[in-house]
Amino acid sequence: MKQISFLGVLLGLSIVFTTATKACEIALALTVDISGSVDRQEYDLQMNGLAGALCDPTVSQALVSRKAAVMLVQWTGTSRQVVSLNWQRMNKFSDVENFAKNVENAPRQWRNFSTAIGDALTFTSSQFSGVPECKRKVIDVSGDGYSNEGVEPLALRQHLVDDGFTINGLAIEGSSDNLTKYYRDFVIAGPKAFVMTANTFEEYPKRIKQKLFKEVTNQIAALNTSDNRL
């Protein structure tokens, strides 16, 4: 009986260990601005840059090792947000590659509407009910302008933090003055939240790669292009 009990304990520990190693450490929503200020070439730069960043060896390794769940949201004005790619678990490298390919080929949903960051955050946060097993909930929002329609993002920040979200930003400068500061002051929120700057859309691929790696690995050290909000 003692031997059976001991084997039972070992089996139980093995199950616990296996479950822990397969747990989803982060759910990451990639929330992309497709408002009227983003032309066709700039849309392609975002999607191709995002796909390339996902396939970067350091990023894909981090996604797989943390069993991340990733989704893609396109957003513009009020009531115009859509899940382009639903949650997918990154259990192996082929999962990352397939998701990246779908990002690259994702059709644009709208072209000529305003910028509703608050509405985008509200919509995106509501999608996390699909991944309740993930430990961290991160919204990665990128854009090239101030919110000019719908609920103000500042009005939502504390509610989202209270619900366990971290909101990180990638500000694409050029169309609006000092957009990075706007994201820092009014958009990002939560544990170790940060904003990065892409000075142009051409710089977006480089910055989104840095941003994804930092988000997934939960690095504390700030990069030269980032600001932490604890």
Buried (B, 14 or more C-beta within 10 A) or exposed (E): EEEEEEEEEEEEEEEEEEEEEEEBBBBBBBBBBBBBBBEEEBBEBBBBBBBBBBBBEBBBBBBBEBBBBBBBBBBBBBEBBEBBBEBBBBBEBEBBBEBBEBBBEBEBBBEEBBBBBBBBBBBBBEBBEEBEEBEBBBBBBBBBBBBEBBBBBBEBBEEBBEEEBBBBBBBBBBBBEEBBEBBBEBBBBBBBBBBBBBBEBEBBBBBBBBBBBBBBBBBEEEBEBBBBBE
